[in-house]
Every structure is written in C-alpha cells, then in structure tokens.
Amino acid sequence: MNRIERHGRGGEARLRYLDGDFQVMTPGTFVRCAVTGLDIPLDELKYWSVERQEAYVDAPSSLARKLETGED
C-alpha cells in the first residue's frame, strides 16, 4: 500500500495555522508532525503552533518541541 492509497488522492496539505483554527492553503488529506514525522489526517489534527507554523501528532510531541525551543 503506498501513501496515496493510505490517504486517498488528496496527499499532503499545506496549512496556515491560526489561533483555534487553520486555513487550507494547498488541499490535501494530511499534514506531517514536525517532531515525529508521522502523518496526521486533517480530521484528527488537534495540536499545532501558530508561532512556528507546524503541526504535532499529540500533546507530548507539542511539549517536546516547546521544551526543545526553550519557549515560555
């Protein structure tokens, strides 16, 4: 099974992350976690950084990035 079969024909989306929402810049069905590299289906996307404009697969990944960058 290849990536297209796993995610449908949409492929990787490009998003603009906003406070509490995101805007689809390039249509697709998933984004990649900036920490783990795992694919995140758009309908399951819950964690992202507006400042860094990147997505995270879960809360621990989000915290790991925050600690890595030394943000408050």
N, CA, C and O atoms as a CHARMM CRD file, in Angstrom:
* protein
*
  288
    1    1 MET  N      0.85100  -1.18000   0.00000 PROA 1      0.00000
    2    1 MET  CA     0.00000   0.00000   0.00000 PROA 1      0.00000
    3    1 MET  C      0.89400   1.24000   0.00000 PROA 1      0.00000
    4    1 MET  O      1.77700   1.36000   0.84900 PROA 1      0.00000
    5    2 ASN  N      0.68300   2.14500  -0.92100 PROA 2      0.00000
    6    2 ASN  CA     1.50500   3.35300  -0.95000 PROA 2      0.00000
    7    2 ASN  C      0.80300   4.51900  -0.27000 PROA 2      0.00000
    8    2 ASN  O     -0.34700   4.39700   0.15200 PROA 2      0.00000
    9    3 ARG  N      1.49400   5.64400  -0.16700 PROA 3      0.00000
   10    3 ARG  CA     0.96800   6.79700   0.54900 PROA 3      0.00000
   11    3 ARG  C     -0.34400   7.28700  -0.04200 PROA 3      0.00000
   12    3 ARG  O     -1.24000   7.66900   0.71100 PROA 3      0.00000
   13    4 ILE  N     -0.48800   7.28900  -1.34300 PROA 4      0.00000
   14    4 ILE  CA    -1.72400   7.75300  -1.96700 PROA 4      0.00000
   15    4 ILE  C     -2.88600   6.85400  -1.57800 PROA 4      0.00000
   16    4 ILE  O     -3.98400   7.34200  -1.31300 PROA 4      0.00000
   17    5 GLU  N     -2.65900   5.56100  -1.54100 PROA 5      0.00000
   18    5 GLU  CA    -3.71900   4.64100  -1.14700 PROA 5      0.00000
   19    5 GLU  C     -4.10200   4.81300   0.31700 PROA 5      0.00000
   20    5 GLU  O     -5.27500   4.68400   0.66700 PROA 5      0.00000
   21    6 ARG  N     -3.13600   5.10000   1.17000 PROA 6      0.00000
   22    6 ARG  CA    -3.42900   5.27500   2.58600 PROA 6      0.00000
   23    6 ARG  C     -4.23500   6.54000   2.84900 PROA 6      0.00000
   24    6 ARG  O     -5.08300   6.55200   3.74100 PROA 6      0.00000
   25    7 HSD  N     -3.99200   7.58300   2.10600 PROA 7      0.00000
   26    7 HSD  CA    -4.60100   8.87300   2.41300 PROA 7      0.00000
   27    7 HSD  C     -5.57300   9.34600   1.34900 PROA 7      0.00000
   28    7 HSD  O     -6.01700  10.49400   1.40400 PROA 7      0.00000
   29    8 GLY  N     -5.91000   8.53600   0.41700 PROA 8      0.00000
   30    8 GLY  CA    -6.78400   8.97900  -0.65700 PROA 8      0.00000
   31    8 GLY  C     -5.98000   9.77900  -1.66900 PROA 8      0.00000
   32    8 GLY  O     -4.74900   9.73800  -1.64900 PROA 8      0.00000
   33    9 ARG  N     -6.63500  10.48300  -2.52700 PROA 9      0.00000
   34    9 ARG  CA    -5.94900  11.21400  -3.58600 PROA 9      0.00000
   35    9 ARG  C     -5.47900  12.59900  -3.16100 PROA 9      0.00000
   36    9 ARG  O     -4.79200  13.27900  -3.92300 PROA 9      0.00000
   37   10 GLY  N     -5.83900  13.02200  -1.96000 PROA 10     0.00000
   38   10 GLY  CA    -5.52100  14.37100  -1.52900 PROA 10     0.00000
   39   10 GLY  C     -4.05700  14.64200  -1.28200 PROA 10     0.00000
   40   10 GLY  O     -3.59100  15.74600  -1.56500 PROA 10     0.00000
   41   11 GLY  N     -3.31600  13.69100  -0.77100 PROA 11     0.00000
   42   11 GLY  CA    -1.90900  13.89400  -0.46000 PROA 11     0.00000
   43   11 GLY  C     -1.71800  14.82800   0.71900 PROA 11     0.00000
   44   11 GLY  O     -2.63200  15.04500   1.51500 PROA 11     0.00000
   45   12 GLU  N     -0.51100  15.38000   0.82100 PROA 12     0.00000
   46   12 GLU  CA    -0.16500  16.24200   1.94400 PROA 12     0.00000
   47   12 GLU  C     -0.72400  17.64400   1.73800 PROA 12     0.00000
   48   12 GLU  O     -0.54500  18.24400   0.67900 PROA 12     0.00000
   49   13 ALA  N     -1.39100  18.15100   2.74300 PROA 13     0.00000
   50   13 ALA  CA    -1.95400  19.50200   2.70300 PROA 13     0.00000
   51   13 ALA  C     -0.91500  20.50900   3.19300 PROA 13     0.00000
   52   13 ALA  O      0.00600  20.16000   3.93100 PROA 13     0.00000
   53   14 ARG  N     -1.07600  21.74000   2.77800 PROA 14     0.00000
   54   14 ARG  CA    -0.28800  22.85300   3.32000 PROA 14     0.00000
   55   14 ARG  C     -1.27100  23.76500   4.02300 PROA 14     0.00000
   56   14 ARG  O     -2.24500  24.22100   3.42500 PROA 14     0.00000
   57   15 LEU  N     -1.01300  24.03200   5.30600 PROA 15     0.00000
   58   15 LEU  CA    -1.94300  24.80600   6.11700 PROA 15     0.00000
   59   15 LEU  C     -1.29900  26.07200   6.65400 PROA 15     0.00000
   60   15 LEU  O     -0.07700  26.17000   6.76700 PROA 15     0.00000
   61   16 ARG  N     -2.14100  27.03100   6.98100 PROA 16     0.00000
   62   16 ARG  CA    -1.73300  28.19900   7.76400 PROA 16     0.00000
   63   16 ARG  C     -2.43100  28.03800   9.10200 PROA 16     0.00000
   64   16 ARG  O     -3.66000  28.02300   9.17400 PROA 16     0.00000
   65   17 TYR  N     -1.64000  27.91600  10.16200 PROA 17     0.00000
   66   17 TYR  CA    -2.17600  27.65600  11.48900 PROA 17     0.00000
   67   17 TYR  C     -2.54800  28.97100  12.15700 PROA 17     0.00000
   68   17 TYR  O     -1.74600  29.90100  12.22400 PROA 17     0.00000
   69   18 LEU  N     -3.78000  29.02900  12.64900 PROA 18     0.00000
   70   18 LEU  CA    -4.32400  30.20300  13.30800 PROA 18     0.00000
   71   18 LEU  C     -4.67300  29.84200  14.74800 PROA 18     0.00000
   72   18 LEU  O     -4.59400  28.67500  15.13200 PROA 18     0.00000
   73   19 ASP  N     -5.05700  30.83000  15.54100 PROA 19     0.00000
   74   19 ASP  CA    -5.50000  30.56500  16.90800 PROA 19     0.00000
   75   19 ASP  C     -6.81900  29.81100  16.87400 PROA 19     0.00000
   76   19 ASP  O     -7.84300  30.37500  16.48900 PROA 19     0.00000
   77   20 GLY  N     -6.80800  28.54000  17.27300 PROA 20     0.00000
   78   20 GLY  CA    -8.01300  27.73700  17.35700 PROA 20     0.00000
   79   20 GLY  C     -8.55700  27.22700  16.03400 PROA 20     0.00000
   80   20 GLY  O     -9.62200  26.61100  16.01100 PROA 20     0.00000
   81   21 ASP  N     -7.86100  27.46200  14.94300 PROA 21     0.00000
   82   21 ASP  CA    -8.32900  27.02200  13.62700 PROA 21     0.00000
   83   21 ASP  C     -7.13100  26.98700  12.68000 PROA 21     0.00000
   84   21 ASP  O     -6.03000  27.40100  13.04300 PROA 21     0.00000
   85   22 PHE  N     -7.35300  26.49600  11.47700 PROA 22     0.00000
   86   22 PHE  CA    -6.32000  26.53800  10.45000 PROA 22     0.00000
   87   22 PHE  C     -6.97300  26.79700   9.11000 PROA 22     0.00000
   88   22 PHE  O     -8.15200  26.50700   8.90400 PROA 22     0.00000
   89   23 GLN  N     -6.18900  27.34400   8.20900 PROA 23     0.00000
   90   23 GLN  CA    -6.65100  27.66200   6.85700 PROA 23     0.00000
   91   23 GLN  C     -5.89700  26.77300   5.87900 PROA 23     0.00000
   92   23 GLN  O     -4.67100  26.67400   5.93800 PROA 23     0.00000
   93   24 VAL  N     -6.62900  26.13200   4.98600 PROA 24     0.00000
   94   24 VAL  CA    -6.01600  25.24500   3.99400 PROA 24     0.00000
   95   24 VAL  C     -5.46700  26.08800   2.84900 PROA 24     0.00000
   96   24 VAL  O     -6.21700  26.77000   2.15100 PROA 24     0.00000
   97   25 MET  N     -4.16000  26.03200   2.66600 PROA 25     0.00000
   98   25 MET  CA    -3.50100  26.77100   1.58900 PROA 25     0.00000
   99   25 MET  C     -3.38500  25.88300   0.34000 PROA 25     0.00000
  100   25 MET  O     -3.60600  26.34400  -0.78000 PROA 25     0.00000
  101   26 THR  N     -3.04000  24.61800   0.54400 PROA 26     0.00000
  102   26 THR  CA    -2.98500  23.61800  -0.51900 PROA 26     0.00000
  103   26 THR  C     -3.78100  22.41100  -0.04700 PROA 26     0.00000
  104   26 THR  O     -3.43100  21.80700   0.96700 PROA 26     0.00000
  105   27 PRO  N     -4.83900  22.04700  -0.75500 PROA 27     0.00000
  106   27 PRO  CA    -5.68900  20.93500  -0.32000 PROA 27     0.00000
  107   27 PRO  C     -4.92800  19.62000  -0.20300 PROA 27     0.00000
  108   27 PRO  O     -3.98300  19.35500  -0.94600 PROA 27     0.00000
  109   28 GLY  N     -5.35900  18.82400   0.73200 PROA 28     0.00000
  110   28 GLY  CA    -4.80200  17.50200   0.95500 PROA 28     0.00000
  111   28 GLY  C     -5.57300  16.82900   2.06300 PROA 28     0.00000
  112   28 GLY  O     -6.54200  17.38500   2.58100 PROA 28     0.00000
  113   29 THR  N     -5.15300  15.64400   2.42800 PROA 29     0.00000
  114   29 THR  CA    -5.86300  14.91300   3.46300 PROA 29     0.00000
  115   29 THR  C     -5.07300  14.76300   4.75700 PROA 29     0.00000
  116   29 THR  O     -5.61400  14.28300   5.75300 PROA 29     0.00000
  117   30 PHE  N     -3.79600  15.16600   4.76000 PROA 30     0.00000
  118   30 PHE  CA    -2.98600  15.01800   5.96500 PROA 30     0.00000
  119   30 PHE  C     -1.87300  16.05600   5.99300 PROA 30     0.00000
  120   30 PHE  O     -1.55300  16.67500   4.97900 PROA 30     0.00000
  121   31 VAL  N     -1.28500  16.23400   7.19100 PROA 31     0.00000
  122   31 VAL  CA    -0.05500  17.01700   7.38100 PROA 31     0.00000
  123   31 VAL  C      0.90300  16.13100   8.15700 PROA 31     0.00000
  124   31 VAL  O      0.50200  15.09400   8.68500 PROA 31     0.00000
  125   32 ARG  N      2.15800  16.52700   8.22900 PROA 32     0.00000
  126   32 ARG  CA     3.16200  15.73900   8.95800 PROA 32     0.00000
  127   32 ARG  C      3.49400  16.39800  10.28900 PROA 32     0.00000
  128   32 ARG  O      3.59400  17.62000  10.39600 PROA 32     0.00000
  129   33 CYS  N      3.65900  15.55500  11.29300 PROA 33     0.00000
  130   33 CYS  CA     4.08300  16.03000  12.60700 PROA 33     0.00000
  131   33 CYS  C      5.51400  16.55200  12.50300 PROA 33     0.00000
  132   33 CYS  O      6.39100  15.87400  11.96700 PROA 33     0.00000
  133   34 ALA  N      5.74200  17.75500  13.01600 PROA 34     0.00000
  134   34 ALA  CA     7.06600  18.37200  12.94900 PROA 34     0.00000
  135   34 ALA  C      8.08400  17.66900  13.84700 PROA 34     0.00000
  136   34 ALA  O      9.28800  17.82400  13.64400 PROA 34     0.00000
  137   35 VAL  N      7.63000  16.91500  14.81900 PROA 35     0.00000
  138   35 VAL  CA     8.53100  16.23500  15.74900 PROA 35     0.00000
  139   35 VAL  C      8.77700  14.79100  15.33100 PROA 35     0.00000
  140   35 VAL  O      9.92300  14.34700  15.27100 PROA 35     0.00000
  141   36 THR  N      7.70600  14.05900  15.04400 PROA 36     0.00000
  142   36 THR  CA     7.82300  12.61900  14.77700 PROA 36     0.00000
  143   36 THR  C      7.87000  12.26900  13.29300 PROA 36     0.00000
  144   36 THR  O      8.34200  11.19400  12.92400 PROA 36     0.00000
  145   37 GLY  N      7.38100  13.17300  12.43900 PROA 37     0.00000
  146   37 GLY  CA     7.30600  12.88500  11.01300 PROA 37     0.00000
  147   37 GLY  C      6.10800  12.03800  10.62600 PROA 37     0.00000
  148   37 GLY  O      5.93200  11.71000   9.45300 PROA 37     0.00000
  149   38 LEU  N      5.27800  11.67900  11.60700 PROA 38     0.00000
  150   38 LEU  CA     4.08900  10.87600  11.32400 PROA 38     0.00000
  151   38 LEU  C      3.04100  11.69500  10.57500 PROA 38     0.00000
  152   38 LEU  O      2.93400  12.90600  10.77100 PROA 38     0.00000
  153   39 ASP  N      2.27900  11.03500   9.72600 PROA 39     0.00000
  154   39 ASP  CA     1.17600  11.68400   9.01800 PROA 39     0.00000
  155   39 ASP  C      0.00700  11.87500   9.97800 PROA 39     0.00000
  156   39 ASP  O     -0.31400  10.98300  10.76300 PROA 39     0.00000
  157   40 ILE  N     -0.63000  13.04900   9.90900 PROA 40     0.00000
  158   40 ILE  CA    -1.79200  13.36300  10.73100 PROA 40     0.00000
  159   40 ILE  C     -2.95500  13.68400   9.79500 PROA 40     0.00000
  160   40 ILE  O     -2.92200  14.70000   9.10100 PROA 40     0.00000
  161   41 PRO  N     -3.98500  12.83300   9.76600 PROA 41     0.00000
  162   41 PRO  CA    -5.15800  13.15600   8.95200 PROA 41     0.00000
  163   41 PRO  C     -5.75400  14.49500   9.41800 PROA 41     0.00000
  164   41 PRO  O     -5.81300  14.75800  10.61900 PROA 41     0.00000
  165   42 LEU  N     -6.18800  15.32500   8.49000 PROA 42     0.00000
  166   42 LEU  CA    -6.70100  16.64400   8.86400 PROA 42     0.00000
  167   42 LEU  C     -7.86100  16.55800   9.84200 PROA 42     0.00000
  168   42 LEU  O     -7.99900  17.42000  10.71000 PROA 42     0.00000
  169   43 ASP  N     -8.69400  15.53900   9.71900 PROA 43     0.00000
  170   43 ASP  CA    -9.82900  15.42700  10.64300 PROA 43     0.00000
  171   43 ASP  C     -9.41200  14.99400  12.04200 PROA 43     0.00000
  172   43 ASP  O    -10.24800  14.95400  12.94500 PROA 43     0.00000
  173   44 GLU  N     -8.13300  14.66800  12.24200 PROA 44     0.00000
  174   44 GLU  CA    -7.61700  14.30500  13.56300 PROA 44     0.00000
  175   44 GLU  C     -6.62400  15.33800  14.09900 PROA 44     0.00000
  176   44 GLU  O     -6.08300  15.15700  15.19000 PROA 44     0.00000
  177   45 LEU  N     -6.37900  16.40100  13.36200 PROA 45     0.00000
  178   45 LEU  CA    -5.40800  17.42000  13.75900 PROA 45     0.00000
  179   45 LEU  C     -5.94900  18.24900  14.92500 PROA 45     0.00000
  180   45 LEU  O     -6.98800  18.90000  14.81000 PROA 45     0.00000
  181   46 LYS  N     -5.22700  18.21400  16.04800 PROA 46     0.00000
  182   46 LYS  CA    -5.65500  18.93800  17.25500 PROA 46     0.00000
  183   46 LYS  C     -4.56100  19.82300  17.83800 PROA 46     0.00000
  184   46 LYS  O     -4.85200  20.73000  18.61700 PROA 46     0.00000
  185   47 TYR  N     -3.31200  19.57300  17.47200 PROA 47     0.00000
  186   47 TYR  CA    -2.18900  20.27400  18.09000 PROA 47     0.00000
  187   47 TYR  C     -1.32900  20.93800  17.02800 PROA 47     0.00000
  188   47 TYR  O     -0.91200  20.29200  16.06700 PROA 47     0.00000
  189   48 TRP  N     -1.05700  22.25400  17.20400 PROA 48     0.00000
  190   48 TRP  CA    -0.16400  22.97100  16.30700 PROA 48     0.00000
  191   48 TRP  C      0.35300  24.22000  16.98200 PROA 48     0.00000
  192   48 TRP  O     -0.15200  24.63100  18.02700 PROA 48     0.00000
  193   49 SER  N      1.35500  24.81700  16.38600 PROA 49     0.00000
  194   49 SER  CA     1.92900  26.06500  16.87900 PROA 49     0.00000
  195   49 SER  C      1.69000  27.15700  15.84800 PROA 49     0.00000
  196   49 SER  O      2.08700  27.03600  14.68900 PROA 49     0.00000
  197   50 VAL  N      1.03900  28.21700  16.28500 PROA 50     0.00000
  198   50 VAL  CA     0.83400  29.37300  15.41700 PROA 50     0.00000
  199   50 VAL  C      2.17800  30.06100  15.16900 PROA 50     0.00000
  200   50 VAL  O      2.46500  30.47900  14.04700 PROA 50     0.00000
  201   51 GLU  N      3.00100  30.17800  16.21600 PROA 51     0.00000
  202   51 GLU  CA     4.29300  30.85600  16.10000 PROA 51     0.00000
  203   51 GLU  C      5.23600  30.14900  15.14100 PROA 51     0.00000
  204   51 GLU  O      5.87600  30.79600  14.31200 PROA 51     0.00000
  205   52 ARG  N      5.32900  28.81800  15.24400 PROA 52     0.00000
  206   52 ARG  CA     6.24700  28.05300  14.39800 PROA 52     0.00000
  207   52 ARG  C      5.58800  27.52600  13.12700 PROA 52     0.00000
  208   52 ARG  O      6.27700  27.02100  12.24100 PROA 52     0.00000
  209   53 GLN  N      4.25700  27.63700  13.02600 PROA 53     0.00000
  210   53 GLN  CA     3.51000  27.16100  11.86300 PROA 53     0.00000
  211   53 GLN  C      3.83900  25.70000  11.56300 PROA 53     0.00000
  212   53 GLN  O      4.23300  25.34200  10.45300 PROA 53     0.00000
  213   54 GLU  N      3.66200  24.85500  12.61100 PROA 54     0.00000
  214   54 GLU  CA     3.88400  23.42900  12.44400 PROA 54     0.00000
  215   54 GLU  C      2.88500  22.63800  13.27200 PROA 54     0.00000
  216   54 GLU  O      2.37200  23.12100  14.28200 PROA 54     0.00000
  217   55 ALA  N      2.61800  21.41700  12.83000 PROA 55     0.00000
  218   55 ALA  CA     1.62900  20.53700  13.45300 PROA 55     0.00000
  219   55 ALA  C      2.31000  19.46300  14.28900 PROA 55     0.00000
  220   55 ALA  O      3.47700  19.13200  14.07800 PROA 55     0.00000
  221   56 TYR  N      1.54300  18.92000  15.25600 PROA 56     0.00000
  222   56 TYR  CA     2.03900  17.85800  16.13200 PROA 56     0.00000
  223   56 TYR  C      0.99500  16.75400  16.22400 PROA 56     0.00000
  224   56 TYR  O     -0.20600  17.02400  16.23200 PROA 56     0.00000
  225   57 VAL  N      1.45000  15.52900  16.29100 PROA 57     0.00000
  226   57 VAL  CA     0.55600  14.38000  16.32800 PROA 57     0.00000
  227   57 VAL  C     -0.16900  14.26000  17.66900 PROA 57     0.00000
  228   57 VAL  O     -1.28100  13.73400  17.72600 PROA 57     0.00000
  229   58 ASP  N      0.45900  14.74900  18.75900 PROA 58     0.00000
  230   58 ASP  CA    -0.16300  14.64200  20.08100 PROA 58     0.00000
  231   58 ASP  C      0.44000  15.67700  21.02400 PROA 58     0.00000
  232   58 ASP  O      1.38500  16.38100  20.66800 PROA 58     0.00000
  233   59 ALA  N     -0.12100  15.76100  22.23700 PROA 59     0.00000
  234   59 ALA  CA     0.34100  16.74100  23.21500 PROA 59     0.00000
  235   59 ALA  C      1.80700  16.52500  23.63000 PROA 59     0.00000
  236   59 ALA  O      2.54700  17.50300  23.73800 PROA 59     0.00000
  237   60 PRO  N      2.25200  15.27900  23.86500 PROA 60     0.00000
  238   60 PRO  CA     3.66600  15.09800  24.21200 PROA 60     0.00000
  239   60 PRO  C      4.62300  15.60600  23.12300 PROA 60     0.00000
  240   60 PRO  O      5.68700  16.13700  23.44200 PROA 60     0.00000
  241   61 SER  N      4.26300  15.45300  21.86500 PROA 61     0.00000
  242   61 SER  CA     5.10400  15.96800  20.77600 PROA 61     0.00000
  243   61 SER  C      5.13500  17.49100  20.79600 PROA 61     0.00000
  244   61 SER  O      6.18100  18.09900  20.56900 PROA 61     0.00000
  245   62 SER  N      3.99200  18.10100  21.06700 PROA 62     0.00000
  246   62 SER  CA     3.92400  19.55800  21.17000 PROA 62     0.00000
  247   62 SER  C      4.80100  20.06000  22.31300 PROA 62     0.00000
  248   62 SER  O      5.54400  21.02800  22.15200 PROA 62     0.00000
  249   63 LEU  N      4.71200  19.39900  23.46800 PROA 63     0.00000
  250   63 LEU  CA     5.52400  19.77700  24.62200 PROA 63     0.00000
  251   63 LEU  C      7.00800  19.57700  24.33600 PROA 63     0.00000
  252   63 LEU  O      7.82800  20.41700  24.70700 PROA 63     0.00000
  253   64 ALA  N      7.35900  18.47700  23.67900 PROA 64     0.00000
  254   64 ALA  CA     8.75600  18.21500  23.34300 PROA 64     0.00000
  255   64 ALA  C      9.33100  19.34500  22.50400 PROA 64     0.00000
  256   64 ALA  O     10.45400  19.78700  22.74800 PROA 64     0.00000
  257   65 ARG  N      8.57400  19.82000  21.51500 PROA 65     0.00000
  258   65 ARG  CA     9.04700  20.91500  20.66000 PROA 65     0.00000
  259   65 ARG  C      9.17400  22.20100  21.46800 PROA 65     0.00000
  260   65 ARG  O     10.13300  22.95400  21.29800 PROA 65     0.00000
  261   66 LYS  N      8.20600  22.45100  22.34700 PROA 66     0.00000
  262   66 LYS  CA     8.25300  23.66100  23.17900 PROA 66     0.00000
  263   66 LYS  C      9.49400  23.64400  24.06900 PROA 66     0.00000
  264   66 LYS  O     10.17400  24.66300  24.19100 PROA 66     0.00000
  265   67 LEU  N      9.79800  22.52200  24.68400 PROA 67     0.00000
  266   67 LEU  CA    10.99400  22.40100  25.51900 PROA 67     0.00000
  267   67 LEU  C     12.26500  22.51600  24.69500 PROA 67     0.00000
  268   67 LEU  O     13.24700  23.11700  25.13000 PROA 67     0.00000
  269   68 GLU  N     12.23900  21.93600  23.50500 PROA 68     0.00000
  270   68 GLU  CA    13.39700  21.97700  22.59100 PROA 68     0.00000
  271   68 GLU  C     13.74500  23.40700  22.18200 PROA 68     0.00000
  272   68 GLU  O     14.91800  23.76300  22.07500 PROA 68     0.00000
  273   69 THR  N     12.71900  24.21900  21.95500 PROA 69     0.00000
  274   69 THR  CA    12.94400  25.59500  21.50200 PROA 69     0.00000
  275   69 THR  C     13.10300  26.58200  22.66000 PROA 69     0.00000
  276   69 THR  O     13.45100  27.74400  22.44600 PROA 69     0.00000
  277   70 GLY  N     12.84600  26.11300  23.89800 PROA 70     0.00000
  278   70 GLY  CA    13.01700  26.97200  25.07000 PROA 70     0.00000
  279   70 GLY  C     11.96800  28.05500  25.21900 PROA 70     0.00000
  280   70 GLY  O     12.22200  29.08700  25.84000 PROA 70     0.00000
  281   71 GLU  N     10.78800  27.83000  24.65400 PROA 71     0.00000
  282   71 GLU  CA     9.70300  28.81200  24.77100 PROA 71     0.00000
  283   71 GLU  C      9.10200  28.78400  26.16200 PROA 71     0.00000
  284   71 GLU  O      9.16200  27.77500  26.86400 PROA 71     0.00000
  285   72 ASP  N      8.51900  29.91300  26.54800 PROA 72     0.00000
  286   72 ASP  CA     7.81200  30.00100  27.84200 PROA 72     0.00000
  287   72 ASP  C      6.42200  29.45300  27.72800 PROA 72     0.00000
  288   72 ASP  O      5.67900  29.44400  28.71000 PROA 72     0.00000
